[in-house]
Amino acid sequence: MPTLQFAPFSSVVSPAFWHKLTDLKIDVLKLSDEAVPITGTYTAGKSIFDRETGQEVLLGTGFSVGGESFDASSTTSHDESTLPGASGHSGNAVTATGSFKNFNTIEEFKALDKTKYFDEEAQKIWDSIIATKSTTELNRFFVITFADLKKYKYYYWFSFPAFVSKPAWEIGEGSESWKSVVDVLSRDELASINAQLRAEPTLPAFFLVKRARGGSQGAPAIGKVEDYETFFTDVPTSEVRSSSLPRSIRSLASLTKRLRRSSSLTLARPQRIVSFIDPSPDPQNPGWPLRNLLAYLRALYPESTTSVSVLRWRDTEVTTPTPNTVWKSQIGTVYLKEVEGAAAGKRPSAVGWERNPNGKLGARLADLAPMMDPTRLAAQAVDLNLKLMRWRILPQLDLEKVSGTKCLLLGAGTLGCYVARALMGWGVRTITLLDSSRVSFSNPVRQPLFEFEDCVDGGKPKAECAAERLRKIFPGVNATGHTLSIPMPGHPVPAGSVEQVRKDVEKLEALIDEHDVIFQLMDSRESRWVPTVLGAAKGKIVINAALGFDTFLVMRHGVRARDQKEGHERLGCYYCNDIVAPGDSLTDRTLDQMCTVTRPGLAPIASATAVELLTSLLQHPDGVHAPPPPPNPELGPSSQAETGGSVLGAVPHQIRGFLAQFRNLQLIGRGWDRCTGCSEGVLEAYEKDGFDMLLKVFNDQKYLEEIAGLDKMKEEGEAAMEAVDWDEGSGDEFD
Amino acid sequence: MLTRSQFAAASRALVAKHESNPPFSTLLRDWEWIDAFPYGYLARSKRYIRNSLSQSSADSSQLGDDPGLQEEEDSATAHTTSEAEWVISQQFVVFSATFQVPALYFTAHKANGTTLSLDEIMNTKLFKFEIPIGSDANGFALTLPDVPFPLLSQGDHPTLGTPCWYLHPCETSNAVDELFREVMEADWDEETRLVRWLETWFMTVGGVLDL
């Protein structure tokens, strides 16, 4: 006869279990690694219908733990894991008690003497069998865990100790192997068993079945396994072992054997039936709990249990049986061959560690970081919020384009702080700030990334402080700050500082290279020159914002002439309208000229406008080449896209705001081929001579005018003036 | 369209009707009405198999095998196929106050207690159709092309407050009403009408998800 193989339990953990464990560890256990009692459940084995293949797929022998596993009383509290079909309400699931032990370090987890621990647990089961004859511990299990709460990783290992039978149990063959209950018991009998089970307050894991005297005519009785002796006193055993019987009876045995071979008789006869709720849906392999049940019977009633009729009950979900009910339970007979005089009370060895998914002995891991790590949750929430814009209002919005744009903010003052905030609102993930100064006491009220504490002791460096604050607001942002002075034309560099300035310029070049958008948010005119040149040379998007007292300018730079597309007019930069090179506007200023004194409401307006100009530009299919709206456009939302705007609307070139009138004006400035900031003359000189060219510009304003061609323009202008034939009319009125 | 009390009445009647065994279809058998405060809902749990075994064996942060532990060779332990492919899904039918119609909420987790990402959910047998190309599936919603609303998105269970996936209910009412008009008979009483409407709803949702 084939060896009976039992289907081992597979642990099924619900996320609530990990949450509860975390709470328990933080609130109660803290560092204790004492064993804590827990419960788990299993239900009758099920299969599901795979609609693709049309096959029934066996679902496996699951053992579930959930949030309620830690509850002191294992009564069904309403929890998601007690829904029907899973652990089910108490009518459908068997509850097992066990213990749980959490270790505080991975080393302790690994170092646990697992064999010894397992042995102790198995001993507990054995002791309860021998001492109390109770079946309540037969399903005892344990789980050891290591919860890494910082990384939200849970290492765990379940164990379901079961005694090994030596020799192994065998399953009958042919007509005695597992067969459907309807071949053995009548439907009425099954209905009766079902009703009696349902009448129990909790579903018993193990029970006995005794058929009525009249066989299939009467209702069978079910009873507790603990009452084995008394329950079956009036029922003959069904076992016939020819070798162990005296000769006189052996002929009877052979007669019985022949009778048994005729299936109808054999199938109708088992009277003493041992039963259990079978979590295994596999027709061949009964579930794990049967092992300890058989061990229990062998330990306490060895004489009558060398063969056992086993009912594998799996019909826990039948409520009201009908003639059409499909009964899933099975019945069969298991045998033990050649039993030695097993020393009673000697505990058999046990097996039961759950294997890891590789089939080997090892712990399992549940990585809950994606679900529980607050930083990740914050990132998801931020993105979700932006998605709502897309779902509800603008399906064509390309949010990834915006969030993936790397922004460099030159200036971490009023404009810089508001721009950074608005960018984070759009989900931009890479924000780098540059500033040369420290937080001063007047800053926090107008520069929303700074607080009072940042001002004391001389003040923290603004750029780094702002970046740190951005991270505090949203840990998922990639924010960095650099303290750097941007050199300026008209501010000669003393000989001793040339090396430092060279390094600064190199750093600035690298930063501009690494980013997609440069925001010019400084507080002076000439400091914008170097980034303008670098931005134009490297083809970056440059957004400029500048404040007056109650006026502002927000503009985007056009592309350099070399990159200009056919059919579009080149748009200008900040300097395109200047006929002189930017010079020193900072020295010898009065206090009110040095600090940009503005109406406080202006900076947020200008910053927000700058960011929204960028996002509209990014949504435009032509990007930096997007044309501005024509002057005097038709007002109305639908015409924006039609007049060549983006899904967000127009992409103006310049916006000038007049706060006193609460009015904005859109302007278009053409690119000039003699501009000190973006003309090809200047850019090519930079590309050719690099830092040396820049140094010359810092030191000598005239040089810049030369390479831009402004000096020639002066000459041309003078020449034009000369060429005009002034009509020097006679007139005595002018003496 | 239903009111909340109609939804509750329909759900209870449906559960009662399907609790008894065949001849009714077994598909709606395991739903249970949970009378929770403040809003009741239908609930059940189901297991699914994943379409393909993802490469979870290459998880580098696994502890690996424990070399020190020996367990005796045991011929009586059956070898089972890996249940790592299981997906356990808690499913809820809640009443959407915004759309005045039932909405299907569900969670999905693996046997080790981790929840499934959207990609993994799409890989299970939960969905009945192939997700069309052009759909946008990012971390937390699935939007089919040409449809402004996401088919599947994340939200909080109205009563439990726990995060769930849900099927967007905006189009459901129209779809169900249309089907229902075909089936409806004039002589039904209110309760039968409600139960049948809910069954039609299940059928509609069942066209998308494998209920």
Interface residues (C-beta under 8 A of the other chain):
Chain A: T3 L4 Q5 F6 A7 P8 S10 S11 V12 V13 S14 P15 F17 W18 K46 I48 D50 R51 E52 V57 L59 G60 T61 G62 H78 E80 S81 L83 P84 G85 A86 H89 I106 K110 K114 T115 K153 Y154 Y155 Y156 V164 S165 A168 W169 D282 Q284 N285 R291 E317 V318 T319 T320 P321 T322 N324 T325 S349 V351 W353 N356 P357 N358 G359 K360 L361 G362 A363 R364 L365 A366 D367 L368 P370 M371 Q380 D383 L384 K387 W391 R392 P395
Chain B: E19 S20 N21 P22 P23 R29 D30 W31 E32 I34 A36 A43 R44 S45 K46 R47 Y48 I49 S56 S57 D59 S61 Q62 L63 G64 D65 D66 G68 L69 Q70 E71 E72 D74 S75 A76 T77 A78 H79 T80 T81 S82 E83 A84 W86 I88 Q90 T107 H109 A111 N112 G113 T114 T115 S117 K125 N138 G139 F140 A141 T143 P148 F149 P150 S153 Q154 L160 T162 D210
